[in-house]
Amino acid sequence: MSECQMIPFPLKARVGKVRRCAEVLQTTAHKATRESYWFRTVAQLRAKLEEIGLPDEQVREQVRGFRTAVENECHRRNVVEIKARNAPDGAA
C-alpha cells in the first residue's frame, strides 16, 4: 500500500474568509480588538492544518499566503472606497 498525502485547500484561496477577515480588520476601531481577532483567526487556521497532519513548514507557508491575501484584499477595498468617493454623482 502506498502512503497518501493530505492536500488542503489553500488558505489564500478561501475568498470568503479572506474578505471577512479584511472587513473586520478595517472596520474595527480598537487596535487591541483587531489584533485579538487576527491572532484568534490565525490560531484557528493553524490548528486545523496541524490537525490534518500538515508539516510545520507547510503550515507556515499557508499562513503567510493567507496574510498576504488579506493584505491584498484590504488594499483592494481601500482603492474601491477611494474611487467611489472621487466619482462624480450622476456620472454616466
Biopython code that builds the backbone (N, CA, C, O; Angstrom):
import numpy as np
from Bio.PDB.StructureBuilder import StructureBuilder

atoms = [
    (1, "MET", "N", (0.827, -1.177, 0.000)),
    (1, "MET", "CA", (0.000, 0.000, 0.000)),
    (1, "MET", "C", (0.871, 1.241, 0.000)),
    (1, "MET", "O", (1.905, 1.297, 0.667)),
    (2, "SER", "N", (0.440, 2.223, -0.752)),
    (2, "SER", "CA", (1.197, 3.475, -0.765)),
    (2, "SER", "C", (0.616, 4.448, 0.257)),
    (2, "SER", "O", (-0.565, 4.395, 0.602)),
    (3, "GLU", "N", (1.470, 5.316, 0.716)),
    (3, "GLU", "CA", (1.060, 6.302, 1.711)),
    (3, "GLU", "C", (0.333, 7.449, 1.003)),
    (3, "GLU", "O", (0.768, 7.908, -0.053)),
    (4, "CYS", "N", (-0.755, 7.900, 1.581)),
    (4, "CYS", "CA", (-1.474, 9.016, 0.966)),
    (4, "CYS", "C", (-1.059, 10.320, 1.641)),
    (4, "CYS", "O", (-0.593, 10.338, 2.780)),
    (5, "GLN", "N", (-1.242, 11.396, 0.906)),
    (5, "GLN", "CA", (-0.863, 12.706, 1.412)),
    (5, "GLN", "C", (-2.088, 13.613, 1.368)),
    (5, "GLN", "O", (-2.797, 13.656, 0.363)),
    (6, "MET", "N", (-2.336, 14.334, 2.454)),
    (6, "MET", "CA", (-3.443, 15.274, 2.530)),
    (6, "MET", "C", (-3.004, 16.588, 1.893)),
    (6, "MET", "O", (-1.980, 17.158, 2.270)),
    (7, "ILE", "N", (-3.780, 17.061, 0.931)),
    (7, "ILE", "CA", (-3.501, 18.345, 0.303)),
    (7, "ILE", "C", (-4.671, 19.270, 0.618)),
    (7, "ILE", "O", (-5.740, 19.141, 0.021)),
    (8, "PRO", "N", (-4.478, 20.200, 1.551)),
    (8, "PRO", "CA", (-5.580, 21.084, 1.943)),
    (8, "PRO", "C", (-5.843, 22.159, 0.892)),
    (8, "PRO", "O", (-4.958, 22.524, 0.119)),
    (9, "PHE", "N", (-7.071, 22.654, 0.881)),
    (9, "PHE", "CA", (-7.403, 23.786, 0.023)),
    (9, "PHE", "C", (-6.587, 24.974, 0.520)),
    (9, "PHE", "O", (-6.592, 25.256, 1.718)),
    (10, "PRO", "N", (-5.890, 25.675, -0.364)),
    (10, "PRO", "CA", (-5.020, 26.774, 0.079)),
    (10, "PRO", "C", (-5.790, 27.856, 0.838)),
    (10, "PRO", "O", (-6.851, 28.298, 0.396)),
    (11, "LEU", "N", (-5.255, 28.272, 1.970)),
    (11, "LEU", "CA", (-5.904, 29.305, 2.773)),
    (11, "LEU", "C", (-6.070, 30.595, 1.984)),
    (11, "LEU", "O", (-7.083, 31.281, 2.127)),
    (12, "LYS", "N", (-5.089, 30.933, 1.153)),
    (12, "LYS", "CA", (-5.164, 32.182, 0.395)),
    (12, "LYS", "C", (-6.292, 32.166, -0.630)),
    (12, "LYS", "O", (-6.707, 33.221, -1.109)),
    (13, "ALA", "N", (-6.787, 30.990, -0.968)),
    (13, "ALA", "CA", (-7.875, 30.869, -1.938)),
    (13, "ALA", "C", (-9.249, 30.821, -1.273)),
    (13, "ALA", "O", (-10.265, 30.718, -1.961)),
    (14, "ARG", "N", (-9.289, 30.892, 0.041)),
    (14, "ARG", "CA", (-10.570, 30.913, 0.766)),
    (14, "ARG", "C", (-11.086, 32.349, 0.748)),
    (14, "ARG", "O", (-10.975, 33.086, 1.728)),
    (15, "VAL", "N", (-11.652, 32.720, -0.392)),
    (15, "VAL", "CA", (-12.023, 34.107, -0.662)),
    (15, "VAL", "C", (-12.967, 34.675, 0.392)),
    (15, "VAL", "O", (-12.778, 35.804, 0.844)),
    (16, "GLY", "N", (-13.966, 33.919, 0.782)),
    (16, "GLY", "CA", (-14.906, 34.409, 1.788)),
    (16, "GLY", "C", (-14.224, 34.708, 3.107)),
    (16, "GLY", "O", (-14.500, 35.731, 3.734)),
    (17, "LYS", "N", (-13.344, 33.830, 3.529)),
    (17, "LYS", "CA", (-12.610, 34.018, 4.795)),
    (17, "LYS", "C", (-11.668, 35.219, 4.685)),
    (17, "LYS", "O", (-11.560, 36.016, 5.617)),
    (18, "VAL", "N", (-10.995, 35.343, 3.550)),
    (18, "VAL", "CA", (-10.080, 36.465, 3.322)),
    (18, "VAL", "C", (-10.850, 37.783, 3.367)),
    (18, "VAL", "O", (-10.431, 38.728, 4.036)),
    (19, "ARG", "N", (-11.978, 37.845, 2.654)),
    (19, "ARG", "CA", (-12.766, 39.085, 2.612)),
    (19, "ARG", "C", (-13.331, 39.436, 3.980)),
    (19, "ARG", "O", (-13.301, 40.598, 4.384)),
    (20, "ARG", "N", (-13.841, 38.449, 4.691)),
    (20, "ARG", "CA", (-14.409, 38.704, 6.018)),
    (20, "ARG", "C", (-13.332, 39.203, 6.979)),
    (20, "ARG", "O", (-13.561, 40.131, 7.756)),
    (21, "CYS", "N", (-12.176, 38.589, 6.920)),
    (21, "CYS", "CA", (-11.073, 38.987, 7.793)),
    (21, "CYS", "C", (-10.660, 40.432, 7.487)),
    (21, "CYS", "O", (-10.467, 41.230, 8.405)),
    (22, "ALA", "N", (-10.527, 40.765, 6.214)),
    (22, "ALA", "CA", (-10.163, 42.131, 5.824)),
    (22, "ALA", "C", (-11.217, 43.125, 6.293)),
    (22, "ALA", "O", (-10.888, 44.199, 6.795)),
    (23, "GLU", "N", (-12.479, 42.762, 6.129)),
    (23, "GLU", "CA", (-13.569, 43.642, 6.558)),
    (23, "GLU", "C", (-13.501, 43.911, 8.063)),
    (23, "GLU", "O", (-13.588, 45.058, 8.500)),
    (24, "VAL", "N", (-13.348, 42.861, 8.838)),
    (24, "VAL", "CA", (-13.287, 43.022, 10.298)),
    (24, "VAL", "C", (-12.078, 43.868, 10.691)),
    (24, "VAL", "O", (-12.188, 44.756, 11.537)),
    (25, "LEU", "N", (-10.939, 43.598, 10.087)),
    (25, "LEU", "CA", (-9.733, 44.347, 10.430)),
    (25, "LEU", "C", (-9.860, 45.828, 10.075)),
    (25, "LEU", "O", (-9.329, 46.685, 10.781)),
    (26, "GLN", "N", (-10.562, 46.128, 8.985)),
    (26, "GLN", "CA", (-10.691, 47.521, 8.560)),
    (26, "GLN", "C", (-11.805, 48.275, 9.275)),
    (26, "GLN", "O", (-11.774, 49.504, 9.333)),
    (27, "THR", "N", (-12.771, 47.575, 9.810)),
    (27, "THR", "CA", (-13.918, 48.265, 10.413)),
    (27, "THR", "C", (-13.913, 48.240, 11.940)),
    (27, "THR", "O", (-14.784, 48.835, 12.573)),
    (28, "THR", "N", (-12.954, 47.567, 12.523)),
    (28, "THR", "CA", (-12.862, 47.514, 13.986)),
    (28, "THR", "C", (-12.021, 48.692, 14.466)),
    (28, "THR", "O", (-10.888, 48.886, 14.026)),
    (29, "ALA", "N", (-12.592, 49.464, 15.367)),
    (29, "ALA", "CA", (-11.958, 50.715, 15.794)),
    (29, "ALA", "C", (-10.729, 50.519, 16.678)),
    (29, "ALA", "O", (-9.744, 51.244, 16.537)),
    (30, "HIS", "N", (-10.776, 49.565, 17.567)),
    (30, "HIS", "CA", (-9.704, 49.425, 18.558)),
    (30, "HIS", "C", (-8.618, 48.459, 18.090)),
    (30, "HIS", "O", (-8.898, 47.344, 17.650)),
    (31, "LYS", "N", (-7.378, 48.914, 18.197)),
    (31, "LYS", "CA", (-6.231, 48.110, 17.773)),
    (31, "LYS", "C", (-6.172, 46.773, 18.511)),
    (31, "LYS", "O", (-5.911, 45.738, 17.898)),
    (32, "ALA", "N", (-6.408, 46.790, 19.804)),
    (32, "ALA", "CA", (-6.343, 45.553, 20.599)),
    (32, "ALA", "C", (-7.381, 44.541, 20.122)),
    (32, "ALA", "O", (-7.108, 43.341, 20.094)),
    (33, "THR", "N", (-8.557, 45.012, 19.751)),
    (33, "THR", "CA", (-9.611, 44.123, 19.256)),
    (33, "THR", "C", (-9.224, 43.542, 17.905)),
    (33, "THR", "O", (-9.436, 42.357, 17.650)),
    (34, "ARG", "N", (-8.650, 44.385, 17.033)),
    (34, "ARG", "CA", (-8.187, 43.902, 15.717)),
    (34, "ARG", "C", (-7.118, 42.831, 15.885)),
    (34, "ARG", "O", (-7.172, 41.780, 15.246)),
    (35, "GLU", "N", (-6.143, 43.107, 16.753)),
    (35, "GLU", "CA", (-5.056, 42.148, 16.974)),
    (35, "GLU", "C", (-5.584, 40.838, 17.543)),
    (35, "GLU", "O", (-5.155, 39.759, 17.135)),
    (36, "SER", "N", (-6.499, 40.935, 18.469)),
    (36, "SER", "CA", (-7.091, 39.736, 19.064)),
    (36, "SER", "C", (-7.808, 38.906, 18.006)),
    (36, "SER", "O", (-7.659, 37.685, 17.957)),
    (37, "TYR", "N", (-8.587, 39.574, 17.159)),
    (37, "TYR", "CA", (-9.302, 38.880, 16.081)),
    (37, "TYR", "C", (-8.309, 38.205, 15.142)),
    (37, "TYR", "O", (-8.492, 37.043, 14.777)),
    (38, "TRP", "N", (-7.260, 38.925, 14.750)),
    (38, "TRP", "CA", (-6.272, 38.375, 13.823)),
    (38, "TRP", "C", (-5.577, 37.147, 14.418)),
    (38, "TRP", "O", (-5.481, 36.108, 13.764)),
    (39, "PHE", "N", (-5.096, 37.267, 15.652)),
    (39, "PHE", "CA", (-4.383, 36.149, 16.277)),
    (39, "PHE", "C", (-5.300, 34.946, 16.481)),
    (39, "PHE", "O", (-4.873, 33.803, 16.315)),
    (40, "ARG", "N", (-6.544, 35.195, 16.835)),
    (40, "ARG", "CA", (-7.512, 34.109, 17.015)),
    (40, "ARG", "C", (-7.793, 33.412, 15.676)),
    (40, "ARG", "O", (-7.853, 32.185, 15.610)),
    (41, "THR", "N", (-7.962, 34.203, 14.617)),
    (41, "THR", "CA", (-8.224, 33.647, 13.287)),
    (41, "THR", "C", (-7.057, 32.789, 12.821)),
    (41, "THR", "O", (-7.251, 31.666, 12.355)),
    (42, "VAL", "N", (-5.843, 33.319, 12.947)),
    (42, "VAL", "CA", (-4.652, 32.579, 12.518)),
    (42, "VAL", "C", (-4.476, 31.313, 13.353)),
    (42, "VAL", "O", (-4.124, 30.262, 12.817)),
    (43, "ALA", "N", (-4.716, 31.402, 14.646)),
    (43, "ALA", "CA", (-4.583, 30.227, 15.517)),
    (43, "ALA", "C", (-5.564, 29.135, 15.112)),
    (43, "ALA", "O", (-5.213, 27.955, 15.108)),
    (44, "GLN", "N", (-6.789, 29.519, 14.772)),
    (44, "GLN", "CA", (-7.790, 28.531, 14.346)),
    (44, "GLN", "C", (-7.387, 27.878, 13.027)),
    (44, "GLN", "O", (-7.497, 26.662, 12.876)),
    (45, "LEU", "N", (-6.923, 28.678, 12.079)),
    (45, "LEU", "CA", (-6.497, 28.135, 10.785)),
    (45, "LEU", "C", (-5.298, 27.207, 10.971)),
    (45, "LEU", "O", (-5.247, 26.117, 10.400)),
    (46, "ARG", "N", (-4.338, 27.655, 11.776)),
    (46, "ARG", "CA", (-3.143, 26.847, 12.053)),
    (46, "ARG", "C", (-3.525, 25.515, 12.707)),
    (46, "ARG", "O", (-3.000, 24.465, 12.335)),
    (47, "ALA", "N", (-4.432, 25.561, 13.674)),
    (47, "ALA", "CA", (-4.853, 24.349, 14.383)),
    (47, "ALA", "C", (-5.489, 23.342, 13.427)),
    (47, "ALA", "O", (-5.242, 22.141, 13.535)),
    (48, "LYS", "N", (-6.305, 23.827, 12.492)),
    (48, "LYS", "CA", (-6.940, 22.928, 11.515)),
    (48, "LYS", "C", (-5.895, 22.243, 10.639)),
    (48, "LYS", "O", (-5.987, 21.046, 10.368)),
    (49, "LEU", "N", (-4.903, 23.014, 10.198)),
    (49, "LEU", "CA", (-3.859, 22.444, 9.346)),
    (49, "LEU", "C", (-3.004, 21.440, 10.110)),
    (49, "LEU", "O", (-2.633, 20.398, 9.571)),
    (50, "GLU", "N", (-2.697, 21.749, 11.354)),
    (50, "GLU", "CA", (-1.918, 20.826, 12.178)),
    (50, "GLU", "C", (-2.722, 19.564, 12.474)),
    (50, "GLU", "O", (-2.167, 18.468, 12.546)),
    (51, "GLU", "N", (-4.023, 19.726, 12.645)),
    (51, "GLU", "CA", (-4.904, 18.591, 12.938)),
    (51, "GLU", "C", (-4.898, 17.558, 11.811)),
    (51, "GLU", "O", (-4.995, 16.357, 12.060)),
    (52, "ILE", "N", (-4.782, 18.036, 10.568)),
    (52, "ILE", "CA", (-4.765, 17.088, 9.444)),
    (52, "ILE", "C", (-3.360, 16.564, 9.168)),
    (52, "ILE", "O", (-3.156, 15.764, 8.255)),
    (53, "GLY", "N", (-2.390, 17.022, 9.967)),
    (53, "GLY", "CA", (-1.039, 16.480, 9.862)),
    (53, "GLY", "C", (-0.122, 17.186, 8.887)),
    (53, "GLY", "O", (0.880, 16.614, 8.458)),
    (54, "LEU", "N", (-0.444, 18.414, 8.528)),
    (54, "LEU", "CA", (0.416, 19.163, 7.621)),
    (54, "LEU", "C", (1.731, 19.504, 8.326)),
    (54, "LEU", "O", (1.713, 19.937, 9.479)),
    (55, "PRO", "N", (2.866, 19.318, 7.655)),
    (55, "PRO", "CA", (4.159, 19.646, 8.261)),
    (55, "PRO", "C", (4.246, 21.133, 8.614)),
    (55, "PRO", "O", (3.612, 21.970, 7.972)),
    (56, "ASP", "N", (5.027, 21.444, 9.625)),
    (56, "ASP", "CA", (5.150, 22.806, 10.145)),
    (56, "ASP", "C", (5.486, 23.832, 9.066)),
    (56, "ASP", "O", (4.893, 24.910, 9.036)),
    (57, "GLU", "N", (6.418, 23.513, 8.190)),
    (57, "GLU", "CA", (6.814, 24.466, 7.140)),
    (57, "GLU", "C", (5.641, 24.766, 6.208)),
    (57, "GLU", "O", (5.457, 25.910, 5.793)),
    (58, "GLN", "N", (4.861, 23.764, 5.883)),
    (58, "GLN", "CA", (3.696, 23.987, 5.021)),
    (58, "GLN", "C", (2.622, 24.797, 5.740)),
    (58, "GLN", "O", (1.930, 25.603, 5.119)),
    (59, "VAL", "N", (2.482, 24.586, 7.039)),
    (59, "VAL", "CA", (1.531, 25.383, 7.830)),
    (59, "VAL", "C", (1.953, 26.845, 7.778)),
    (59, "VAL", "O", (1.127, 27.724, 7.534)),
    (60, "ARG", "N", (3.229, 27.106, 8.006)),
    (60, "ARG", "CA", (3.730, 28.489, 7.966)),
    (60, "ARG", "C", (3.520, 29.109, 6.584)),
    (60, "ARG", "O", (3.134, 30.272, 6.469)),
    (61, "GLU", "N", (3.777, 28.325, 5.545)),
    (61, "GLU", "CA", (3.590, 28.805, 4.173)),
    (61, "GLU", "C", (2.119, 29.158, 3.915)),
    (61, "GLU", "O", (1.820, 30.184, 3.304)),
    (62, "GLN", "N", (1.219, 28.310, 4.380)),
    (62, "GLN", "CA", (-0.217, 28.566, 4.216)),
    (62, "GLN", "C", (-0.631, 29.842, 4.951)),
    (62, "GLN", "O", (-1.386, 30.653, 4.414)),
    (63, "VAL", "N", (-0.144, 30.019, 6.164)),
    (63, "VAL", "CA", (-0.491, 31.204, 6.957)),
    (63, "VAL", "C", (0.077, 32.463, 6.304)),
    (63, "VAL", "O", (-0.591, 33.495, 6.266)),
    (64, "ARG", "N", (1.304, 32.385, 5.790)),
    (64, "ARG", "CA", (1.890, 33.538, 5.085)),
    (64, "ARG", "C", (1.055, 33.904, 3.863)),
    (64, "ARG", "O", (0.808, 35.081, 3.602)),
    (65, "GLY", "N", (0.622, 32.893, 3.118)),
    (65, "GLY", "CA", (-0.216, 33.137, 1.942)),
    (65, "GLY", "C", (-1.543, 33.781, 2.313)),
    (65, "GLY", "O", (-2.029, 34.673, 1.617)),
    (66, "PHE", "N", (-2.126, 33.321, 3.421)),
    (66, "PHE", "CA", (-3.386, 33.896, 3.895)),
    (66, "PHE", "C", (-3.176, 35.354, 4.296)),
    (66, "PHE", "O", (-3.981, 36.219, 3.949)),
    (67, "ARG", "N", (-2.101, 35.625, 5.023)),
    (67, "ARG", "CA", (-1.808, 37.003, 5.445)),
    (67, "ARG", "C", (-1.667, 37.921, 4.230)),
    (67, "ARG", "O", (-2.210, 39.026, 4.217)),
    (68, "THR", "N", (-0.942, 37.464, 3.215)),
    (68, "THR", "CA", (-0.762, 38.256, 2.003)),
    (68, "THR", "C", (-2.100, 38.490, 1.305)),
    (68, "THR", "O", (-2.366, 39.592, 0.825)),
    (69, "ALA", "N", (-2.936, 37.463, 1.249)),
    (69, "ALA", "CA", (-4.253, 37.601, 0.619)),
    (69, "ALA", "C", (-5.115, 38.613, 1.367)),
    (69, "ALA", "O", (-5.826, 39.399, 0.741)),
    (70, "VAL", "N", (-5.060, 38.603, 2.694)),
    (70, "VAL", "CA", (-5.829, 39.569, 3.498)),
    (70, "VAL", "C", (-5.286, 40.979, 3.263)),
    (70, "VAL", "O", (-6.066, 41.919, 3.111)),
    (71, "GLU", "N", (-3.974, 41.138, 3.231)),
    (71, "GLU", "CA", (-3.380, 42.453, 2.964)),
    (71, "GLU", "C", (-3.801, 42.966, 1.590)),
    (71, "GLU", "O", (-4.142, 44.140, 1.442)),
    (72, "ASN", "N", (-3.779, 42.092, 0.587)),
    (72, "ASN", "CA", (-4.190, 42.480, -0.761)),
    (72, "ASN", "C", (-5.662, 42.874, -0.797)),
    (72, "ASN", "O", (-6.036, 43.828, -1.481)),
    (73, "GLU", "N", (-6.491, 42.149, -0.070)),
    (73, "GLU", "CA", (-7.919, 42.463, -0.013)),
    (73, "GLU", "C", (-8.144, 43.804, 0.679)),
    (73, "GLU", "O", (-8.996, 44.579, 0.246)),
    (74, "CYS", "N", (-7.409, 44.087, 1.731)),
    (74, "CYS", "CA", (-7.517, 45.395, 2.399)),
    (74, "CYS", "C", (-7.156, 46.509, 1.419)),
    (74, "CYS", "O", (-7.835, 47.534, 1.356)),
    (75, "HIS", "N", (-6.100, 46.306, 0.668)),
    (75, "HIS", "CA", (-5.685, 47.293, -0.332)),
    (75, "HIS", "C", (-6.773, 47.466, -1.392)),
    (75, "HIS", "O", (-7.110, 48.592, -1.757)),
    (76, "ARG", "N", (-7.318, 46.360, -1.884)),
    (76, "ARG", "CA", (-8.371, 46.422, -2.902)),
    (76, "ARG", "C", (-9.567, 47.201, -2.374)),
    (76, "ARG", "O", (-10.120, 48.046, -3.078)),
    (77, "ARG", "N", (-9.967, 46.918, -1.135)),
    (77, "ARG", "CA", (-11.110, 47.610, -0.534)),
    (77, "ARG", "C", (-10.830, 49.110, -0.405)),
    (77, "ARG", "O", (-11.732, 49.924, -0.604)),
    (78, "ASN", "N", (-9.604, 49.481, -0.077)),
    (78, "ASN", "CA", (-9.243, 50.897, 0.018)),
    (78, "ASN", "C", (-9.349, 51.587, -1.336)),
    (78, "ASN", "O", (-9.869, 52.699, -1.427)),
    (79, "VAL", "N", (-8.864, 50.941, -2.379)),
    (79, "VAL", "CA", (-8.918, 51.509, -3.727)),
    (79, "VAL", "C", (-10.368, 51.699, -4.162)),
    (79, "VAL", "O", (-10.721, 52.747, -4.704)),
    (80, "VAL", "N", (-11.202, 50.702, -3.931)),
    (80, "VAL", "CA", (-12.619, 50.799, -4.295)),
    (80, "VAL", "C", (-13.273, 51.961, -3.557)),
    (80, "VAL", "O", (-14.044, 52.718, -4.148)),
    (81, "GLU", "N", (-12.970, 52.106, -2.278)),
    (81, "GLU", "CA", (-13.554, 53.191, -1.481)),
    (81, "GLU", "C", (-13.101, 54.556, -1.989)),
    (81, "GLU", "O", (-13.911, 55.478, -2.086)),
    (82, "ILE", "N", (-11.832, 54.693, -2.309)),
    (82, "ILE", "CA", (-11.306, 55.963, -2.819)),
    (82, "ILE", "C", (-11.951, 56.304, -4.152)),
    (82, "ILE", "O", (-12.346, 57.448, -4.375)),
    (83, "LYS", "N", (-12.060, 55.324, -5.039)),
    (83, "LYS", "CA", (-12.688, 55.565, -6.342)),
    (83, "LYS", "C", (-14.143, 55.969, -6.175)),
    (83, "LYS", "O", (-14.626, 56.850, -6.886)),
    (84, "ALA", "N", (-14.842, 55.343, -5.252)),
    (84, "ALA", "CA", (-16.251, 55.665, -5.026)),
    (84, "ALA", "C", (-16.396, 57.095, -4.507)),
    (84, "ALA", "O", (-17.335, 57.795, -4.885)),
    (85, "ARG", "N", (-15.489, 57.529, -3.658)),
    (85, "ARG", "CA", (-15.545, 58.896, -3.123)),
    (85, "ARG", "C", (-15.224, 59.930, -4.183)),
    (85, "ARG", "O", (-15.744, 61.045, -4.142)),
    (86, "ASN", "N", (-14.373, 59.574, -5.131)),
    (86, "ASN", "CA", (-13.950, 60.520, -6.162)),
    (86, "ASN", "C", (-14.849, 60.528, -7.388)),
    (86, "ASN", "O", (-14.705, 61.394, -8.251)),
    (87, "ALA", "N", (-15.768, 59.587, -7.480)),
    (87, "ALA", "CA", (-16.661, 59.529, -8.639)),
    (87, "ALA", "C", (-17.697, 60.643, -8.526)),
    (87, "ALA", "O", (-18.335, 60.798, -7.485)),
    (88, "PRO", "N", (-17.865, 61.421, -9.602)),
    (88, "PRO", "CA", (-18.887, 62.470, -9.556)),
    (88, "PRO", "C", (-20.281, 61.850, -9.508)),
    (88, "PRO", "O", (-20.548, 60.845, -10.167)),
    (89, "ASP", "N", (-21.151, 62.454, -8.732)),
    (89, "ASP", "CA", (-22.524, 61.949, -8.641)),
    (89, "ASP", "C", (-23.210, 62.068, -9.994)),
    (89, "ASP", "O", (-23.117, 63.093, -10.669)),
    (90, "GLY", "N", (-23.892, 61.013, -10.370)),
    (90, "GLY", "CA", (-24.668, 61.026, -11.604)),
    (90, "GLY", "C", (-23.849, 60.858, -12.865)),
    (90, "GLY", "O", (-24.379, 61.005, -13.966)),
    (91, "ALA", "N", (-22.568, 60.553, -12.730)),
    (91, "ALA", "CA", (-21.736, 60.374, -13.919)),
    (91, "ALA", "C", (-22.154, 59.126, -14.662)),
    (91, "ALA", "O", (-22.505, 58.110, -14.061)),
    (92, "ALA", "N", (-22.110, 59.217, -15.969)),
    (92, "ALA", "CA", (-22.504, 58.074, -16.798)),
    (92, "ALA", "C", (-21.296, 57.304, -17.240)),
    (92, "ALA", "O", (-21.426, 56.305, -17.947)),
]
sb = StructureBuilder()
sb.init_structure("model")
sb.init_model(0)
sb.init_chain("A")
sb.init_seg("    ")
for serial, (resi, resn, name, xyz) in enumerate(atoms, 1):
    if name == "N":
        sb.init_residue(resn, " ", resi, " ")
    sb.init_atom(name, np.array(xyz, "f"), 0.0, 1.0, " ", f" {name:<3s}", serial, name[0])
structure = sb.get_structure()
